Amino acid sequence: MSLDLSKLAAQVGGMVARLRVGTEERNRRRQYALEIAASQAIDLADLKRKIAISRGKITWLVADLLDGLSQGCEAPPPPSEFNVLATDGSHIDVDRHKSTRCYLINIGAAWLHYGAEPSAFLDSFPRLYAEDKDLVVVPTRGREQPIEGTLLGIKRAVEECHQLAELAAGLPPDSPLLALVDGSLILWGLEAYPDFVTGAMLGEGFLRHLEELRKLGKQRRLALASYISFPRSTDVVNVLRLALCPYEPTDCDLNCPPGKEKECDKVAGVQDRELFFNLLGEGQRSPVFISQSSVVRKHYGEHQVCFSYIRLEDEVARIEMPKWVATDESLLNLVHSLVLDQCWRGLGYPVALSEAHEQAVITTADRENFWQLVESSLVAERLPTLTSAKSQSKRTRWI
């Protein structure tokens, strides 16, 4: 039986009514945030000091300042010859109702060369993980952590970066290269896992591949970035909240107990993209900010994640970069100009990422065919193909 939308119509109507009531207040907060961000009265050096002394005492994520707060930067023209390399991934998770434990990661890749002799390479790299060492992260002592669900999503991000570094190493070094991934460079989900999982996924995985790309950058002009469409981040707006706070250092638990009216609430709920959609002109980027995520501060080292916002025609995108890219003006300009060029060619979204995504997609039919291949291969080898009663029930047509 399909979803009965008639039973949801009243609930959806109630949700829309609540949103309508909150629109005026939200517009007021956004306008106030714009006024604060554009204010010439803000002492950036003093604000940066306040961010530093308040770290660990505030209950929201606040960006650190690198080169300003609100001024827009124009994009330089792209080089006459350049490359864009992008990877994206999808996966088939472990299914405990199936006869064997395994998962699949499919990495799509697109290499686009622009210039006098343009060319393109599109491919996918599917890999099956079924060995014991692939299915769990094993600690020195204690309980092992199965790789499935959220952790498998993190594993996929590691493999996307791995494939990016591997392909970048094989490209000719005679023209600039933008290496691009979709989503955040910050592996947020690791905050919920033990340290040995973080070590395996970051130290032995993601950061090792970032280092490979950094070393490649010493041999050629190479910039690494990630692209986040329609971001919901509030790191920069939270800087404004800190600027509004009358306490120094800002200490939310000590000075602002639940129920107390707070000065910073005047801009609460505003998102960074709303701020920069109004502050930036089309094609401009914001100043660069430094992420203060705990996982980044504890583990990323010289690959500390910085970010900037780029204003497109219809939206604002968040661009994340390692600090070694963000603090190199030549590489930062390369990211700005080529991301903008890619979005123009891709009707608002980087065309290389679109192509990589198309190579990575696993359809519903693909998933069914994959499990049929697994089960038929087990049958051919006369191995047991036991499945749960629940799985069999879902595949049985009842009258």
C-alpha positions as CSV (number, residue, x, y, z in Angstrom):
1,M,0.0,0.0,0.0
2,S,1.3,3.5,-0.9
3,L,1.5,6.4,1.5
4,D,-1.9,7.9,2.2
5,L,-1.3,11.6,1.6
6,S,-4.8,12.6,2.6
7,K,-3.9,11.8,6.2
8,L,-1.0,14.1,6.0
9,A,-2.6,17.1,4.3
10,A,-3.7,18.8,7.6
11,Q,-0.3,18.2,9.2
12,V,1.5,19.8,6.3
13,G,-0.9,22.7,6.4
14,G,-0.1,23.2,10.0
15,M,3.6,23.2,9.3
16,V,3.2,25.8,6.6
17,A,1.1,28.0,8.8
18,R,3.8,27.9,11.5
19,L,6.5,28.8,9.0
20,R,4.4,31.8,7.8
21,V,4.1,33.2,11.3
22,G,7.9,32.9,11.8
23,T,8.8,34.6,8.5
24,E,8.6,38.2,9.7
25,E,10.7,37.5,12.8
26,R,13.2,35.6,10.7
27,N,13.5,38.5,8.2
28,R,14.1,40.9,11.1
29,R,16.9,38.8,12.5
30,R,18.5,38.5,9.0
31,Q,18.4,42.2,8.5
32,Y,20.0,42.8,11.9
33,A,22.7,40.2,11.1
34,L,23.5,42.1,7.8
35,E,23.8,45.4,9.7
36,I,26.2,43.9,12.3
37,A,28.3,42.1,9.6
38,A,28.7,45.3,7.5
39,S,29.3,47.5,10.6
40,Q,32.6,49.4,10.5
41,A,32.6,49.6,14.3
42,I,33.6,45.9,14.6
43,D,37.3,45.6,15.7
44,L,38.4,42.5,13.9
45,A,41.5,42.0,16.0
46,D,39.5,42.3,19.2
47,L,36.8,40.0,17.9
48,K,39.5,37.4,17.0
49,R,40.9,37.6,20.5
50,K,37.4,37.2,22.0
51,I,36.8,34.1,19.8
52,A,40.1,32.6,21.2
53,I,39.4,33.2,24.9
54,S,35.8,32.0,24.6
55,R,36.6,28.7,22.9
56,G,35.2,25.8,24.9
57,K,32.8,28.0,26.8
58,I,30.2,28.5,24.1
59,T,27.6,26.0,23.0
60,W,27.7,26.8,19.3
61,L,30.3,26.4,16.6
62,V,32.1,29.7,15.9
63,A,34.4,30.2,12.9
64,D,37.8,31.8,13.4
65,L,38.8,34.8,11.3
66,L,41.6,34.6,8.8
67,D,41.4,37.7,6.6
68,G,38.2,39.6,7.4
69,L,34.5,39.1,8.0
70,S,32.2,40.4,5.3
71,Q,34.0,42.0,2.3
72,G,33.6,40.3,-1.1
73,C,36.5,39.3,-3.4
74,E,36.2,39.3,-7.1
75,A,37.1,36.1,-9.1
76,P,40.2,36.3,-11.3
77,P,39.9,34.9,-14.8
78,P,40.6,31.2,-15.2
79,P,43.8,30.1,-16.8
80,S,43.8,29.4,-20.6
81,E,44.6,25.7,-19.9
82,F,43.4,23.8,-16.8
83,N,42.2,20.5,-15.5
84,V,39.3,19.7,-13.1
85,L,39.3,16.3,-11.4
86,A,36.3,15.3,-9.3
87,T,35.2,12.1,-7.4
88,D,31.9,11.2,-5.8
89,G,30.7,7.9,-4.4
90,S,27.8,5.8,-3.4
91,H,27.5,2.5,-1.6
92,I,25.5,-0.6,-0.8
93,D,25.5,-1.2,3.0
94,V,25.8,-4.4,4.9
95,D,22.4,-6.1,5.0
96,R,22.1,-8.3,8.1
97,H,19.1,-10.1,6.5
98,K,21.3,-11.4,3.7
99,S,23.3,-14.7,3.7
100,T,26.7,-13.0,3.8
101,R,28.2,-9.9,5.3
102,C,29.7,-7.5,2.7
103,Y,29.4,-4.0,1.4
104,L,30.2,-2.2,-1.9
105,I,31.6,1.2,-2.5
106,N,31.4,2.7,-6.0
107,I,33.6,5.7,-6.7
108,G,32.7,7.8,-9.8
109,A,35.4,10.0,-11.3
110,A,35.5,12.8,-13.9
111,W,38.6,14.4,-15.4
112,L,37.9,17.4,-17.6
113,H,40.7,19.2,-19.5
114,Y,40.0,22.7,-20.9
115,G,42.2,24.5,-23.4
116,A,43.4,24.3,-27.0
117,E,42.8,20.5,-27.1
118,P,39.9,19.8,-24.6
119,S,39.4,16.2,-23.5
120,A,37.5,14.2,-20.8
121,F,37.8,10.9,-18.9
122,L,34.8,9.4,-17.1
123,D,34.9,6.1,-15.2
124,S,33.7,4.3,-12.1
125,F,35.6,2.2,-9.6
126,P,33.4,-0.3,-7.8
127,R,34.9,-2.4,-5.0
128,L,33.5,-5.2,-2.9
129,Y,34.5,-5.4,0.8
130,A,34.0,-8.9,2.3
131,E,37.1,-9.8,4.1
132,D,37.1,-9.7,7.9
133,K,39.6,-6.9,8.0
134,D,37.3,-4.8,5.8
135,L,34.2,-5.3,7.8
136,V,35.4,-4.0,11.2
137,V,37.8,-1.6,12.8
138,V,39.8,-3.5,15.3
139,P,41.1,-1.8,18.5
140,T,44.3,-2.7,20.3
141,R,42.0,-3.9,23.1
142,G,38.2,-3.8,23.6
143,R,35.3,-4.2,21.3
144,E,35.7,-3.9,17.5
145,Q,33.6,-1.4,15.5
146,P,31.6,-2.8,12.5
147,I,31.8,-0.7,9.3
148,E,28.2,-0.1,8.4
149,G,25.7,2.7,8.5
150,T,27.2,6.1,9.4
151,L,30.7,4.7,9.6
152,L,30.4,3.2,6.1
153,G,29.5,6.7,4.9
154,I,32.7,8.0,6.5
155,K,34.7,5.1,4.9
156,R,33.2,6.1,1.5
157,A,34.5,9.7,2.0
158,V,38.0,8.3,2.7
159,E,37.8,6.2,-0.5
160,E,36.6,9.2,-2.6
161,C,39.7,11.1,-1.4
162,H,41.9,8.1,-2.0
163,Q,40.7,7.8,-5.6
164,L,41.2,11.5,-6.1
165,A,44.8,11.4,-5.0
166,E,45.5,8.3,-7.1
167,L,44.1,9.8,-10.3
168,A,45.7,13.2,-9.7
169,A,49.1,11.5,-9.5
170,G,48.6,10.1,-13.0
171,L,47.7,13.4,-14.7
172,P,50.2,15.4,-16.7
173,P,51.7,18.3,-14.6
174,D,51.8,20.9,-17.4
175,S,48.6,22.8,-16.5
176,P,46.8,23.8,-13.2
177,L,44.6,21.2,-11.5
178,L,41.6,21.7,-9.3
179,A,40.8,18.5,-7.4
180,L,37.2,18.6,-6.2
181,V,35.0,16.4,-3.9
182,D,31.3,16.8,-3.0
183,G,30.4,17.6,0.6
184,S,32.5,18.5,3.6
185,L,36.2,17.8,4.2
186,I,35.3,17.5,7.9
187,L,34.4,13.9,8.8
188,W,31.8,15.1,11.3
189,G,30.4,11.6,12.1
190,L,33.7,10.6,13.8
191,E,32.9,12.6,16.9
192,A,30.5,9.8,17.9
193,Y,33.2,7.1,17.6
194,P,36.1,5.9,19.8
195,D,39.6,7.2,19.2
196,F,40.8,4.0,17.5
197,V,38.1,4.5,14.8
198,T,39.2,8.1,14.3
199,G,42.8,7.0,14.0
200,A,41.9,4.4,11.3
201,M,39.6,6.6,9.3
202,L,41.6,9.9,9.6
203,G,45.2,9.2,10.5
204,E,45.6,6.1,8.4
205,G,43.1,7.1,5.7
206,F,41.6,10.6,4.9
207,L,44.6,12.7,6.2
208,R,47.1,10.4,4.5
209,H,45.4,11.0,1.1
210,L,45.2,14.8,1.8
211,E,49.0,14.7,2.4
212,E,49.5,12.8,-0.9
213,L,47.7,15.7,-2.7
214,R,49.7,18.3,-0.8
215,K,52.9,16.7,-1.9
216,L,51.7,16.5,-5.5
217,G,51.1,20.3,-5.2
218,K,54.8,20.7,-4.8
219,Q,55.3,19.3,-8.3
220,R,52.5,21.2,-10.0
221,R,49.9,23.9,-9.4
222,L,47.3,21.8,-7.6
223,A,44.4,23.0,-5.4
224,L,42.1,20.8,-3.4
225,A,38.6,21.8,-2.4
226,S,35.2,20.5,-1.5
227,Y,31.9,21.9,-2.7
228,I,28.7,22.1,-0.5
229,S,25.6,23.2,-2.3
230,F,22.8,25.0,-0.2
231,P,24.8,24.8,3.0
232,R,23.1,25.1,6.4
233,S,26.1,26.2,8.3
234,T,26.0,29.0,10.9
235,D,29.7,29.3,11.8
236,V,30.0,32.9,10.6
237,V,26.6,34.1,12.0
238,N,27.8,32.7,15.3
239,V,30.8,35.1,15.1
240,L,28.2,37.9,15.0
241,R,26.5,36.3,18.0
242,L,29.8,36.4,19.8
243,A,30.3,40.0,18.8
244,L,26.9,40.9,20.3
245,C,27.5,39.1,23.6
246,P,28.2,41.6,26.5
247,Y,30.2,39.1,28.5
248,E,34.0,38.4,28.1
249,P,34.8,35.7,27.8
250,T,31.5,34.4,26.5
251,D,30.4,31.6,28.7
252,C,26.9,30.3,27.8
253,D,26.5,28.0,30.8
254,L,27.6,30.5,33.4
255,N,26.0,33.7,32.1
256,C,23.0,32.6,30.2
257,P,20.9,29.9,31.9
258,P,17.8,28.5,30.1
259,G,15.0,31.0,29.9
260,K,17.2,34.1,30.1
261,E,16.7,36.7,27.3
262,K,20.0,36.8,25.4
263,E,21.4,39.6,23.2
264,C,22.8,37.0,20.7
265,D,19.3,35.7,20.0
266,K,18.7,38.8,17.8
267,V,20.6,36.9,15.0
268,A,20.0,33.3,16.1
269,G,18.5,31.1,13.4
270,V,20.1,33.0,10.5
271,Q,22.3,30.8,8.3
272,D,25.5,31.8,6.7
273,R,24.2,31.4,3.1
274,E,21.4,34.0,3.9
275,L,24.0,36.4,5.1
276,F,26.4,36.1,2.2
277,F,23.6,36.1,-0.5
278,N,23.0,39.7,0.6
279,L,26.6,40.7,1.3
280,L,28.2,39.4,-1.9
281,G,27.8,40.2,-5.5
282,E,27.3,37.4,-8.0
283,G,30.6,35.6,-8.6
284,Q,32.3,37.1,-5.5
285,R,33.6,35.0,-2.6
286,S,33.6,35.8,1.1
287,P,36.7,36.1,3.2
288,V,38.3,32.8,4.3
289,F,37.3,31.4,7.7
290,I,38.8,28.6,9.8
291,S,36.6,25.8,11.1
292,Q,36.7,25.3,14.9
293,S,35.2,21.8,14.7
294,S,36.6,19.7,17.5
295,V,37.6,16.8,15.2
296,V,39.5,19.3,13.0
297,R,41.3,21.0,15.9
298,K,42.3,17.7,17.5
299,H,43.3,15.7,14.4
300,Y,43.8,17.6,11.1
301,G,47.1,19.4,11.9
302,E,48.4,21.2,8.8
303,H,45.3,20.1,6.9
304,Q,43.1,22.2,9.1
305,V,39.9,23.0,7.2
306,C,39.2,26.5,6.1
307,F,36.1,27.6,4.2
308,S,34.7,30.5,2.1
309,Y,31.3,31.2,0.5
310,I,30.8,31.9,-3.2
311,R,27.7,33.7,-4.4
312,L,26.2,32.2,-7.5
313,E,23.1,33.4,-9.4
314,D,20.5,31.5,-7.3
315,E,22.4,30.3,-4.3
316,V,25.5,30.6,-2.1
317,A,27.8,27.6,-2.0
318,R,30.3,26.7,0.8
319,I,33.8,25.9,-0.4
320,E,36.1,24.0,2.0
321,M,39.9,23.8,1.6
322,P,42.9,22.6,3.6
323,K,44.8,25.5,5.2
324,W,47.7,24.9,2.8
325,V,45.4,25.9,-0.1
326,A,43.5,28.7,1.7
327,T,46.7,30.5,2.8
328,D,48.3,30.4,-0.7
329,E,46.9,33.3,-2.7
330,S,47.6,31.6,-6.0
331,L,45.8,28.4,-5.1
332,L,42.9,30.3,-3.4
333,N,42.4,32.3,-6.6
334,L,42.5,29.0,-8.6
335,V,39.8,27.5,-6.5
336,H,37.6,30.7,-6.8
337,S,38.0,31.1,-10.6
338,L,37.6,27.4,-11.5
339,V,34.7,26.6,-9.1
340,L,32.9,29.6,-10.6
341,D,33.7,28.5,-14.1
342,Q,32.5,24.9,-13.3
343,C,29.2,26.3,-11.9
344,W,28.7,28.4,-15.0
345,R,29.3,25.4,-17.3
346,G,27.1,23.2,-15.1
347,L,24.1,25.5,-14.8
348,G,24.7,26.3,-11.2
349,Y,26.6,23.2,-10.0
350,P,30.2,22.1,-10.9
351,V,29.9,20.1,-14.1
352,A,32.8,17.8,-13.0
353,L,31.0,16.8,-9.8
354,S,27.8,16.2,-11.8
355,E,29.7,13.8,-14.1
356,A,31.4,12.0,-11.3
357,H,28.0,11.6,-9.5
358,E,26.5,10.1,-12.7
359,Q,29.4,7.5,-12.7
360,A,28.9,6.7,-9.0
361,V,25.1,6.3,-8.9
362,I,23.8,2.9,-7.8
363,T,20.1,2.5,-8.7
364,T,17.5,0.3,-7.0
365,A,17.8,-2.1,-9.8
366,D,21.6,-2.2,-9.4
367,R,21.2,-3.1,-5.7
368,E,18.8,-5.9,-6.5
369,N,21.1,-7.2,-9.3
370,F,24.1,-7.0,-6.9
371,W,22.5,-9.2,-4.3
372,Q,21.2,-11.6,-6.9
373,L,24.8,-11.9,-8.2
374,V,26.1,-12.6,-4.7
375,E,23.4,-15.2,-4.0
376,S,23.7,-16.9,-7.3
377,S,27.5,-17.1,-6.9
378,L,27.0,-18.7,-3.5
379,V,24.6,-21.2,-5.0
380,A,27.1,-22.0,-7.8
381,E,29.7,-22.9,-5.1
382,R,27.1,-24.9,-3.1
383,L,27.4,-22.5,-0.2
384,P,24.5,-21.8,2.1
385,T,22.3,-18.9,1.2
386,L,20.2,-18.5,4.3
387,T,18.2,-15.2,4.7
388,S,15.9,-13.9,7.4
389,A,12.2,-14.6,7.4
390,K,11.7,-10.8,7.3
391,S,13.7,-10.6,4.1
392,Q,11.8,-13.4,2.5
393,S,8.5,-11.9,3.6
394,K,9.3,-8.6,1.9
395,R,10.0,-10.4,-1.4
396,T,6.8,-12.5,-1.2
397,R,3.7,-11.1,-2.9
398,W,0.7,-11.5,-0.6
399,I,-2.9,-11.6,-1.8
